[in-house]
Amino acid sequence: MSAQNWLDRAALDRHSVDRRQWMDFREAVLPDGQRIIDAYNSSGLTFTVLPDRGLDVWTAHYNGRPLTWMSQGAPQFPDLSLPWLQQFHGGLVVTCGLTHAGKSETDPDTGQFRDLHGQYSRLRAVEVAVDRSDPDALTLSGAVIEAQMFGAQLRLDRRYTMRLGEPAIHITDRVTNRGDLPTPLMVLYHINMGYPLIAEGARFDTPYAAVYPRDEEARKGYDTWAEYEGPTARYPEQVFFHHLKQADGQTCALIGQDDFGLLFEWDPSQMPYLTQWKNTREGIYVSGVEPGNCIPEGQAGARASGRLQTIEPGESRLFELTLRVLPDADSVRAARERIAALRENGEPVPGVDLSDFSV
C-alpha cells in the first residue's frame, strides 16, 4: 500500500476500532505539576500544548524534525513575579496580549506597570476538553481568563483542530469582553521557529505592499530582511513590520528552506498586521513570524499612534490562524508562487498605516 492512500478512512475503520491509533490529544502532567497535552497525527506532525501557559503550543516536530527553538529548562512554571523574558520557553506559539503586546511600560496616567507582551502566556486555561465526535478531525478546546477587579474582564475561548493526515494546526480564538467598559485589545501570535527550519539559506516570503524597519538596527538589515544567515555571536535582533496584500479575505506568509517550510494563513480583517522578528544569535537562534491585530509597540505606543483597538462590553472578536507544514520542494514552490501572485495582484490590507516607521 502506498504512503498516499494508507490513511483512507474506510481502510482505517476496517483495521481498527479506536481512532487513537492514528490521531489523538493525549493529556499528562509533568513532575513539577504542569499539565501538558501531546497532539499526535499520522500526517507526521506532532506538537505539545501547555494548558498552564495560556494553552499555547510548546514543542512541535514534523517526522522528528523540530520546528521551534526551546530555551533551557522549558517549559517554565508560570510565575507573574518573574520578567516575561525569563519565562519565555521558545515554543511554536506564544500568545501576546490580551491588553498589551510589546515592550514593558508604565502607564502614564494610571501608573500601572505592563510587562513585555502582557500577561496572557502565563495564565492557566480552564474548561480544557477534547472533542472526538468528528470521524475525520479532533478538537482541543479551553478558555483563558484575563481579568482583575475593577479592570479588564476578558475571556479567550481557544480551539485547536487537527484533521486526519493533514500536517497543519488550525487555531480559532474568540475573545469576549465580559465587563461593562471598553477595553484595549492587543492580540499577537508570537510564532517562533528554530533550527533546522531556520538556518543559513532560509527565506521569508510575504505578499508585501511595503516593509518597514522598527529602528536603526533594523535599518542596517533592511536590504536583506527576507534572508537568513547562520548563527552569529551577539547578533542584535532586527524587527520589521509588513503591510501585506490580500485577496478574497485571506493572506499568507512562508518561512523556511527551498525543500521544507512553514506556511501561515489568516484573515487580515481580523489581524491586519505582520511583524517579523530576526534573531539569528548563536545559541538562541530563533526567529518569529507574528500576525496580530497590532504591532508590538505596547498599549501606550498604540494609543499614541492611533493603532490601538478596543473591544466593547459584550463584544466578541474572532482570530483564526492556520500553520501548515510544507514537507517538500514542490509544496514550497507552490506556496511561493501563490505569494508572488498575491504580491502582484492583491490589494493592500486596508486601515494599515505604518508610515511613522521610516525606511
C-alpha positions in Angstrom: 0.0 0.0 0.0 1.4 3.4 -1.0 2.1 6.1 1.5 -0.6 8.3 -0.1 -3.6 6.0 0.5 -3.0 4.1 3.8 -4.8 6.9 5.6 -8.0 6.3 3.7 -10.7 6.4 6.5 -12.6 3.5 5.2 -9.4 1.4 5.4 -8.7 2.7 8.9 -12.2 1.7 10.0 -11.7 -1.8 8.7 -8.4 -2.2 10.6 -9.1 -0.6 14.0 -12.0 0.3 16.2 -10.0 3.0 18.1 -9.1 6.2 16.2 -6.4 7.0 18.7 -4.2 4.6 16.8 -4.0 7.4 14.1 -4.6 10.7 15.8 -5.2 12.0 19.3 -4.7 14.6 22.0 -3.0 12.9 25.0 -3.1 14.6 28.4 -0.4 14.2 31.1 1.2 16.0 34.0 4.9 16.9 34.3 6.8 16.3 37.6 6.5 20.0 38.5 2.7 19.8 38.2 2.3 21.4 34.8 -0.3 19.9 32.5 0.7 19.0 29.0 -1.2 17.7 26.0 0.6 15.9 23.3 -1.0 16.2 19.9 -0.3 13.2 17.5 -1.4 13.0 13.9 -0.4 10.4 11.4 0.4 13.2 9.0 3.8 13.3 10.7 3.0 16.5 12.7 3.3 16.3 16.4 3.1 19.2 18.9 2.6 19.8 22.6 0.1 22.2 24.2 0.6 23.8 27.6 -2.7 24.4 29.4 -0.9 26.2 32.2 0.8 28.6 29.8 -2.2 30.0 28.0 -3.0 26.8 26.1 -0.1 27.8 23.8 2.0 25.4 21.7 5.4 24.5 23.1 7.4 21.9 21.1 6.4 20.9 17.6 8.0 18.4 15.2 7.4 17.0 11.7 8.6 13.4 11.3 11.1 14.1 14.1 12.4 17.4 12.7 11.9 20.2 15.2 10.0 23.3 14.0 10.8 25.6 17.0 13.5 26.7 19.3 13.4 25.7 23.0 15.0 27.6 26.0 16.9 25.9 28.8 14.6 24.5 31.4 11.5 24.9 29.4 8.6 24.8 29.9 8.9 27.2 32.9 6.2 27.0 35.5 4.0 30.2 35.2 5.1 32.9 37.5 4.0 36.5 37.1 6.6 37.8 39.6 9.3 37.0 37.1 10.1 39.0 33.9 8.5 37.8 30.7 11.8 37.0 29.1 12.9 34.8 32.0 9.6 32.9 31.4 10.0 32.7 27.6 10.4 29.0 26.7 10.6 29.5 23.0 7.7 27.3 21.7 5.9 27.4 18.4 3.0 29.6 19.5 3.3 32.2 22.3 0.2 34.4 22.5 0.9 38.0 23.4 -1.8 40.2 25.0 -4.7 40.4 25.6 -4.5 44.1 26.5 -0.8 44.7 25.9 1.8 43.5 23.4 5.2 45.0 23.1 7.9 46.5 25.3 7.5 46.9 29.1 5.9 50.2 30.1 4.4 52.1 32.9 1.0 53.7 32.1 1.5 57.5 32.1 -2.0 58.1 33.5 -2.6 55.2 36.0 1.0 54.2 36.9 0.2 50.6 36.1 3.2 48.5 35.0 2.8 46.3 32.0 5.5 43.7 31.4 6.8 42.7 28.0 4.0 41.2 25.8 1.4 41.2 28.6 0.1 38.5 31.0 -1.5 36.0 28.7 1.2 33.4 28.2 1.4 32.9 32.0 -2.3 32.4 32.6 -3.8 29.0 33.1 -6.5 27.5 30.9 -9.8 26.2 32.3 -12.5 24.0 30.8 -10.0 22.0 28.8 -11.6 19.3 26.8 -11.2 17.1 23.7 -14.0 16.5 21.2 -13.7 13.3 19.3 -17.2 13.3 17.7 -16.0 14.1 14.2 -14.6 11.0 12.5 -12.1 13.0 10.4 -11.0 15.6 12.9 -10.2 16.2 16.6 -10.7 19.4 18.6 -9.0 20.5 21.7 -10.7 23.5 23.5 -10.2 25.6 26.6 -10.6 29.1 27.9 -8.1 31.6 29.3 -9.3 34.5 31.5 -7.5 37.8 31.8 -9.4 39.8 34.5 -9.0 41.8 37.6 -11.3 43.6 40.0 -12.3 47.0 38.6 -10.3 46.2 35.4 -10.4 44.2 32.2 -12.8 41.3 32.1 -11.7 39.3 29.0 -12.2 35.7 28.2 -10.4 33.9 25.3 -12.0 30.6 24.1 -9.5 28.7 22.1 -9.9 25.7 19.8 -7.2 23.6 18.1 -8.4 21.4 15.2 -6.4 18.5 13.7 -7.6 16.8 10.5 -6.6 13.2 9.8 -3.5 13.1 7.6 -3.1 16.9 7.3 0.2 18.4 8.7 -1.5 21.6 9.9 -2.6 23.2 13.1 -5.8 25.2 12.9 -6.3 27.8 15.7 -9.6 29.5 16.4 -9.7 32.1 19.2 -12.7 34.1 20.3 -12.1 37.0 22.7 -15.1 38.3 24.6 -15.4 41.4 26.8 -17.5 40.3 29.8 -17.1 43.6 31.5 -19.0 46.8 31.3 -16.3 49.1 29.9 -14.5 49.3 26.6 -11.1 47.5 27.0 -7.8 47.8 25.0 -7.4 44.7 22.8 -3.9 43.7 21.6 -3.6 40.1 20.3 -0.4 39.0 18.6 0.7 35.4 17.9 4.5 35.1 18.6 5.3 32.1 16.4 8.9 31.1 16.9 10.9 29.0 14.5 14.3 27.4 15.1 16.9 25.2 13.5 16.7 23.4 11.1 13.6 25.1 9.8 15.5 28.4 10.2 19.2 28.1 9.2 21.6 29.7 6.7 19.8 30.0 3.4 16.3 30.2 4.8 13.9 32.8 3.4 10.8 34.7 4.4 8.2 35.3 1.7 5.3 37.7 2.2 2.9 39.4 -0.2 4.1 42.8 1.0 2.9 46.2 -0.2 5.6 47.7 2.0 8.1 46.7 4.7 9.2 49.0 7.5 12.2 48.6 9.8 11.4 49.1 13.5 14.5 51.1 14.4 18.1 51.9 13.4 19.3 48.4 14.0 16.7 47.0 11.6 17.6 49.7 9.0 21.0 48.1 8.8 19.5 44.9 7.6 16.6 46.3 5.6 18.0 45.2 2.2 18.3 41.6 3.4 15.2 41.3 5.6 14.0 38.2 3.7 17.3 36.3 4.0 18.6 34.3 7.0 22.3 33.8 7.8 24.0 31.3 10.0 24.4 31.8 13.8 26.2 35.0 14.8 27.6 35.6 18.2 26.0 38.6 19.9 23.7 39.3 16.9 21.4 42.2 17.7 17.8 41.5 16.9 16.1 43.1 13.9 12.4 43.7 13.6 10.4 44.5 10.5 6.7 45.4 10.0 4.9 44.2 6.9 2.0 45.9 5.3 0.5 42.9 3.4 -1.7 42.4 0.4 -4.8 40.2 0.4 -7.3 38.6 -1.9 -10.7 37.0 -1.2 -10.3 37.9 2.5 -7.1 35.9 3.0 -3.3 36.5 3.2 -0.4 34.3 3.9 3.4 34.1 4.6 6.0 31.4 4.3 9.3 30.8 6.1 11.9 28.0 5.5 14.2 26.4 3.1 13.7 25.5 -0.6 12.5 22.0 0.3 10.9 22.5 3.7 8.8 25.3 5.1 6.0 26.5 7.3 3.1 28.4 5.8 0.9 30.8 7.8 -2.7 31.6 6.6 -5.2 34.0 8.1 -7.9 36.6 7.5 -6.3 40.1 7.5 -9.6 41.7 8.6 -9.0 40.0 11.9 -5.2 40.5 12.0 -4.1 43.3 9.6 -0.5 43.5 10.9 2.5 41.2 10.5 5.7 41.5 12.5 9.0 39.7 11.5 11.5 39.1 14.3 15.0 38.2 13.2 17.2 36.8 15.9 19.9 34.6 14.4 22.1 34.8 17.5 24.4 31.9 18.3 22.8 29.5 20.8 19.5 31.4 20.9 18.9 31.0 17.2 15.2 31.7 16.9 13.1 34.0 14.7 9.4 34.9 14.9 6.5 35.4 12.5 3.9 37.4 14.3 0.4 38.1 12.8 -1.8 40.2 15.0 -4.4 43.0 15.4 -1.4 45.1 16.4 2.3 45.5 16.2 4.4 45.0 19.4 4.6 48.7 20.3 2.8 48.4 23.6 -0.5 49.8 24.7 0.7 53.3 25.3 2.5 53.4 21.9 -0.5 52.0 20.1 -2.7 54.6 21.8 -0.4 57.4 20.7 -0.1 56.1 17.2 -3.8 55.6 16.7 -3.4 51.9 16.2 -4.9 50.7 19.5 -8.1 48.6 19.1 -10.7 48.3 21.8 -13.3 45.7 22.5 -16.7 46.9 23.6 -18.8 45.4 26.5 -20.4 42.2 25.4 -18.5 42.2 22.1 -16.6 39.2 20.8 -13.7 39.2 18.3 -12.6 36.2 16.2 -9.0 35.3 15.4 -8.3 32.4 13.1 -4.8 31.1 12.1 -3.5 28.1 10.3 0.1 26.8 10.5 0.8 24.3 7.7 3.9 22.3 7.2 5.3 22.2 3.6 7.3 19.0 3.5 9.0 19.1 0.1 10.3 21.3 -2.7 7.0 21.1 -4.7 4.9 22.4 -1.9 7.3 25.2 -1.0 7.5 26.2 -4.7 3.7 26.2 -5.0 3.3 28.4 -1.9 6.0 30.9 -3.1 4.2 31.1 -6.4 0.9 31.8 -4.6 2.6 34.5 -2.5 4.2 36.1 -5.6 0.8 36.2 -7.3 -0.8 37.8 -4.3 2.0 40.4 -4.2 1.5 41.1 -7.8 -2.3 41.1 -8.0 -3.6 41.5 -4.4 -5.0 44.6 -2.7 -3.2 46.2 0.3 -4.8 45.4 3.6 -6.9 48.5 4.4 -6.5 50.6 7.5 -2.8 49.9 8.0 -0.7 53.0 8.5 3.0 52.3 9.4 4.4 55.5 7.9 5.8 56.6 11.2 8.5 53.9 10.7 10.8 55.3 8.0 12.9 53.1 5.8 
